[in-house]
């Protein structure tokens, strides 16, 4: 599958930012033992990656808007799309020299009359493994030039499910615990790898069979949601509806796994 113009632009920008992140990642182990610690360094690496993405994408698509994790919203020309960017998803992994982090870029189209509509292009780039996941609406999901499909497993007792765990005041631990208690006994395993964009990319690639998480931001999931859907999967909120981003609730998987996982999640929260 030949890359379209927009995917080419996104991948070029991600690879340029990824080169810098990969270089900075090599310094983390040394910073772990310093008195100051690596937190300030990682913050600067995050900001530098975002600036690179902004500069590269803005040059290639002048007038487009941006919604970025660090810099927030930068409005573009009326009627033009915007980029949704997470320059370093998996910051805590990066901070601890764990090579599970990614750059996530999505293109969101404007709605007639105002507001924002569908995501039509997505790219998730893992600098350490040099894996580039991309999707366009109607053109499928891909890892480089290999077409992606969600896993074909149907029985939950064969399935590996990804999630995120609340931490330090982020998220609802009681809610998560109820869901975990409902899902855990039914599946082959649950994994928490610490980068939602890659979790969703791995669902699209069939590595994970399903995914659930709450309290994520749009830049964490915009690209990954399109990847899952273009790989033949489904993404919904915990109730099975289409308000995942509005509610900040996400359940993903193949048709069979999504249906079963969503019912377990909803059942765990019923009456709460």
Secondary structure as UniProt FT lines:
FT   HELIX           5..31
FT   TURN            32..33
FT   HELIX           39..60
FT   TURN            62..63
FT   STRAND          65..68
FT   TURN            69..71
FT   STRAND          72..74
FT   TURN            78..79
FT   STRAND          82..89
FT   HELIX           91..95
FT   TURN            96..97
FT   STRAND          102..110
FT   TURN            112..113
FT   STRAND          116..126
FT   TURN            127..130
FT   STRAND          131..136
FT   TURN            137..139
FT   STRAND          140..143
FT   TURN            144..145
FT   STRAND          146..147
FT   HELIX           156..158
FT   STRAND          160..163
FT   TURN            168..169
FT   HELIX           173..184
FT   TURN            185..186
FT   STRAND          189..191
FT   HELIX           196..204
FT   TURN            205..206
FT   STRAND          210..214
FT   HELIX           218..230
FT   TURN            231..232
FT   STRAND          234..236
FT   TURN            238..239
FT   HELIX           244..247
FT   STRAND          249..253
FT   HELIX           255..269
FT   TURN            270..271
//
